[in-house]
Structure formats: C-alpha cells, structure tokens
Amino acid sequence: KWPGYLYDVKLSSVAEYTAGFTPSLTPVSSSNAYLHLKGTEVQIADTASGLQIEQTGSSAAGTNAQTKFNPYSLNFTRANSDYYSIGNSYVSRESPLNFGTGDFTIEMWIYFLDSTSTHSILSGWSSGTKIWRLATGNRMDIWDGSGWRYGSSVPLNQWNHIAFYRNSGTSYLAANGSSQVSWSDTNDYVASTGNCYLGRNGSDYMNGYIEDFRITNGTSRYTGSTYTVPTE
C-alpha cells in the first residue's frame, strides 16, 4: 500500500498533453474522461459505502436549487420518471436492506413540490411494503405489507424530516419529530430479488428533493412517538 494522497485522477480517451506541458493550476475538466476522481464537488455519495446506488432516468441528479444542510440534494422530477436504484438484482441475505424482524431506521429530509398526485418515496421489499407516499391532500401514507395506514398532512415547499423506524416490535411513520401512525409490526423485511427504489413505485414517481437519506439496520435511532429532529 502506498501512503499518501491523490487528487484529480483522470483516465482519458485521448492524449491530453504532448511531450512537454504546463501542469494545470486549477482542477482539470472531465472532458473525454473514462474515470475522473476529483476529490471535490461530489454531489451524490454513499458515505457509509454500504450499498450500490444507480442513477436512473433522464435528469435524476444532484442539485443546489434547494438544499437543507449540504451543498447538494437529490433532484426528482416526476415528468422525467427520475429515481435511484438502491442495491442490485443480486441482493444477498447479508444485504443492509434486509432488516428481518429486528429494529431499523429509514430517514431523510424531503421537500415536496406538489400534491396533485401520488409521490412514491421508497419501495422494493418482498413484503410489498411501500415505505412512503404523499397522496392528494399532502397526506403521508404507508403500505404495511397487508393494508394502508394513513398519516396526516405534511407541508409542501419546505424541508420535512421523515422517519420510518421499528423499535421493539412497534413501527412508526413520523414527520418532523412526531409519529403520524404506529402499529405492531412483525413483518420480515427482506429486499426483493430486484432493486429497492428511491423515488419510485411502479409508475408513480417523486416530485421534489431528498437530502441526507439514511438507512440504519439493527438499530432504532428514535423511540416512541416523538423524537428530536436532527439539526445537522
């Protein structure tokens, strides 16, 4: 192993320089690059390095048009059917997406742009659970594997902290520090043979922004019907 640092690592499809050249004093462009590790301006990253994330759709990307804490958020425009695939079709028993019957936490900051139709947030478990959606009237709903459970209104055009967590056999769908609905939950959450999707369920897609999306397997980061909303 080599101890040190690398910056602006670029594998290009063309010869960028001749026999003699002047080293660039600014970051080089990504033009003609097969690979470019810039070490800066990362818009979307799995800081836990736990799951494969695939950008899917025509304009699903990072944006600074609307952010909470970070320089970028995830941008979803339903008209273009944007979504992200989490994991892959070869998900194993050891996948972080397999919660089994134990505790877990799924949370995010989310910014909804409209309430004209369903916003599908997260799906892809063999139980059929659709983690969240925003239905007409700004209501948060969740399919628990056998039926719908209905929450209450979540404001549009502002950042909301949304959490789905199971603690000692009770699951909660919460918004901005307060549970909207809770139930006794013995579901065996196992990822399906396909992908889990952020921003999609079937033909329903998200319209808005998501930031700080986090999955915690084996631990309920929040307990009971209320919790302190993260401040960073």
VEXPA-724057 format. One line per field, with one value per residue (C-alpha): residue number from 1; chain; x, z, y negated. Coordinates in nm, 3 decimals. Each point is the difference from the previous one (the first is absolute). Example, Ala and Ser with C-alpha at 12.3 -4.5 7.8 and 13.67 -1.06 7.14 Angstrom:
BEGIN
seq	1/2 $
mol	A/A $
X	1.230/0.137 $
Z	0.780/-0.066 $
Y	0.450/-0.344 $
END
This chain:
BEGIN
seq	1/2/3/4/5/6/7/8/9/10/11/12/13/14/15/16/17/18/19/20/21/22/23/24/25/26/27/28/29/30/31/32/33/34/35/36/37/38/39/40/41/42/43/44/45/46/47/48/49/50/51/52/53/54/55/56/57/58/59/60/61/62/63/64/65/66/67/68/69/70/71/72/73/74/75/76/77/78/79/80/81/82/83/84/85/86/87/88/89/90/91/92/93/94/95/96/97/98/99/100/101/102/103/104/105/106/107/108/109/110/111/112/113/114/115/116/117/118/119/120/121/122/123/124/125/126/127/128/129/130/131/132/133/134/135/136/137/138/139/140/141/142/143/144/145/146/147/148/149/150/151/152/153/154/155/156/157/158/159/160/161/162/163/164/165/166/167/168/169/170/171/172/173/174/175/176/177/178/179/180/181/182/183/184/185/186/187/188/189/190/191/192/193/194/195/196/197/198/199/200/201/202/203/204/205/206/207/208/209/210/211/212/213/214/215/216/217/218/219/220/221/222/223/224/225/226/227/228/229/230/231/232 $
mol	A/A/A/A/A/A/A/A/A/A/A/A/A/A/A/A/A/A/A/A/A/A/A/A/A/A/A/A/A/A/A/A/A/A/A/A/A/A/A/A/A/A/A/A/A/A/A/A/A/A/A/A/A/A/A/A/A/A/A/A/A/A/A/A/A/A/A/A/A/A/A/A/A/A/A/A/A/A/A/A/A/A/A/A/A/A/A/A/A/A/A/A/A/A/A/A/A/A/A/A/A/A/A/A/A/A/A/A/A/A/A/A/A/A/A/A/A/A/A/A/A/A/A/A/A/A/A/A/A/A/A/A/A/A/A/A/A/A/A/A/A/A/A/A/A/A/A/A/A/A/A/A/A/A/A/A/A/A/A/A/A/A/A/A/A/A/A/A/A/A/A/A/A/A/A/A/A/A/A/A/A/A/A/A/A/A/A/A/A/A/A/A/A/A/A/A/A/A/A/A/A/A/A/A/A/A/A/A/A/A/A/A/A/A/A/A/A/A/A/A/A/A/A/A/A/A/A/A/A/A/A/A $
X	0.000/0.120/-0.037/-0.102/-0.268/-0.133/-0.202/-0.148/0.059/-0.114/-0.001/-0.060/-0.093/0.246/0.355/-0.052/0.360/0.298/0.357/0.026/-0.286/-0.076/-0.179/-0.343/-0.036/-0.377/-0.204/-0.005/-0.327/-0.173/-0.005/0.094/0.031/-0.075/0.070/0.050/0.053/0.001/-0.011/-0.232/-0.347/-0.152/-0.376/-0.124/0.194/-0.066/0.215/-0.070/0.123/-0.260/-0.212/0.022/-0.188/-0.093/-0.127/-0.292/-0.208/0.064/0.080/0.028/0.303/0.139/-0.121/0.064/-0.340/-0.134/0.214/-0.026/0.348/0.214/0.123/-0.222/-0.325/-0.148/-0.226/-0.313/-0.223/-0.296/-0.049/0.330/-0.061/0.314/0.098/0.296/0.060/0.138/0.176/-0.023/-0.172/0.249/-0.089/0.114/-0.117/0.267/-0.129/-0.040/-0.350/-0.102/-0.130/-0.164/-0.229/0.240/0.033/0.093/-0.022/-0.055/0.003/0.052/-0.063/-0.256/-0.144/-0.328/-0.088/-0.366/-0.293/-0.178/0.073/0.188/0.365/0.161/0.301/0.145/-0.096/0.146/-0.051/-0.137/-0.269/-0.142/0.061/-0.005/0.185/-0.162/-0.203/-0.159/-0.356/-0.235/-0.057/0.367/-0.064/0.277/-0.105/0.173/-0.086/0.097/0.002/-0.369/-0.184/0.031/0.064/-0.082/0.197/-0.073/0.095/0.363/0.074/0.103/0.286/0.203/0.244/-0.161/0.180/-0.166/0.082/-0.122/0.134/-0.076/0.076/-0.061/-0.278/-0.178/0.044/-0.048/-0.041/0.095/0.041/0.187/0.044/-0.348/-0.146/-0.284/-0.094/0.133/-0.081/0.118/0.233/0.131/0.080/0.313/0.154/0.207/0.111/-0.166/0.197/-0.008/0.109/-0.133/-0.095/0.032/-0.250/-0.205/-0.266/-0.127/-0.099/-0.028/0.297/0.125/-0.016/0.230/0.329/0.154/0.308/0.184/-0.174/0.118/-0.069/0.096/-0.037/-0.031/-0.057/-0.293/0.153/-0.329/-0.234/-0.362/-0.236/0.218/0.366/0.242/0.040/0.366/0.156/0.286 $
Z	0.000/-0.083/0.282/-0.140/-0.184/-0.356/-0.160/-0.347/-0.114/-0.364/-0.253/-0.339/-0.345/-0.170/0.049/0.212/-0.028/-0.235/0.098/0.201/0.183/0.275/0.299/0.058/0.300/0.017/0.000/-0.347/-0.185/-0.033/-0.380/-0.173/0.340/0.056/0.370/0.192/0.378/0.083/0.379/0.000/-0.109/0.065/-0.039/0.088/0.220/0.228/0.294/0.172/-0.309/0.070/-0.316/-0.374/-0.115/-0.365/-0.153/-0.229/-0.223/-0.217/0.263/0.341/0.139/0.274/0.013/0.203/-0.090/0.343/0.289/0.377/0.146/-0.293/-0.321/-0.205/0.032/-0.218/-0.271/-0.111/-0.282/-0.046/-0.362/-0.085/0.211/0.206/0.274/0.158/0.023/0.338/0.017/-0.306/-0.137/0.184/0.351/0.248/0.346/0.144/-0.178/0.218/-0.149/0.176/0.342/0.084/0.301/0.193/0.058/-0.277/-0.095/-0.342/-0.007/-0.224/-0.049/-0.275/-0.185/-0.187/-0.291/-0.058/0.123/-0.328/0.000/0.182/0.086/0.036/0.229/0.066/-0.098/-0.072/0.286/-0.051/0.260/-0.247/0.240/-0.167/0.249/-0.068/-0.241/0.004/-0.124/-0.107/0.301/0.104/0.213/0.085/-0.049/0.037/-0.123/0.286/-0.209/0.037/-0.002/-0.008/0.312/-0.035/0.152/-0.006/-0.200/-0.069/-0.121/-0.358/-0.107/0.315/0.138/0.211/0.200/-0.070/0.192/-0.018/0.291/0.194/0.369/0.195/-0.226/-0.053/-0.323/-0.042/-0.301/0.123/-0.134/0.157/0.336/0.053/-0.090/-0.251/0.030/0.199/0.006/0.126/-0.275/-0.042/-0.371/-0.124/-0.208/-0.272/-0.318/-0.310/-0.276/-0.186/0.116/0.270/-0.144/0.137/-0.171/-0.169/0.045/-0.325/-0.219/0.289/0.043/0.241/-0.074/0.223/0.186/0.247/0.214/0.268/-0.079/0.258/0.067/0.336/0.029/0.348/0.194/0.061/0.015/0.136/0.261/0.080/-0.173/0.021/-0.064/-0.035/-0.363/-0.112/-0.022/-0.231 $
Y	0.000/-0.348/-0.258/-0.336/-0.193/-0.022/-0.279/-0.051/0.358/0.017/0.283/-0.159/0.130/-0.239/-0.125/-0.311/-0.121/0.008/0.086/-0.320/-0.173/-0.248/0.161/-0.148/-0.231/0.065/0.323/0.156/0.054/0.336/-0.027/0.331/0.170/0.368/-0.053/-0.323/0.000/-0.367/0.012/-0.300/-0.108/0.343/-0.038/0.349/0.242/0.296/-0.105/0.333/0.190/0.264/0.025/-0.039/-0.311/-0.041/-0.321/0.076/-0.226/-0.301/-0.263/0.167/-0.181/-0.214/-0.360/-0.312/-0.147/0.103/0.129/0.052/0.053/0.109/-0.169/0.234/0.196/0.275/-0.140/0.187/-0.122/0.231/-0.106/0.169/0.313/-0.060/0.242/0.177/0.372/0.108/0.335/0.225/0.308/0.224/-0.116/0.265/0.103/-0.226/-0.309/-0.312/-0.020/0.323/-0.109/0.331/-0.039/-0.222/-0.370/-0.244/-0.367/-0.157/-0.377/-0.300/-0.367/-0.045/-0.299/0.056/-0.227/0.089/0.207/0.060/0.374/0.275/-0.048/0.342/-0.026/0.345/0.355/0.343/0.247/0.350/-0.076/-0.250/-0.287/-0.338/-0.211/-0.340/-0.196/-0.342/0.026/-0.277/-0.225/0.020/0.310/0.245/0.364/0.336/0.348/0.231/0.317/0.078/-0.333/-0.377/-0.203/-0.366/-0.284/-0.371/-0.306/-0.089/-0.356/-0.069/-0.225/0.047/0.257/0.275/0.267/0.334/0.320/0.358/0.204/0.316/0.018/0.322/0.122/-0.332/-0.194/-0.374/-0.225/-0.345/-0.351/-0.290/0.169/0.146/0.338/-0.014/0.364/0.299/0.371/0.338/0.115/0.356/-0.037/0.176/-0.276/0.168/-0.171/0.139/0.173/-0.328/-0.342/-0.224/-0.338/-0.349/-0.228/0.268/0.267/0.147/-0.294/-0.249/-0.233/-0.262/-0.373/-0.201/0.034/0.246/-0.057/0.200/0.328/0.255/0.369/0.153/0.378/0.153/-0.321/-0.231/-0.347/-0.133/0.150/-0.067/-0.237/-0.313/-0.072/-0.288/-0.102/-0.002/-0.345/0.093 $
END
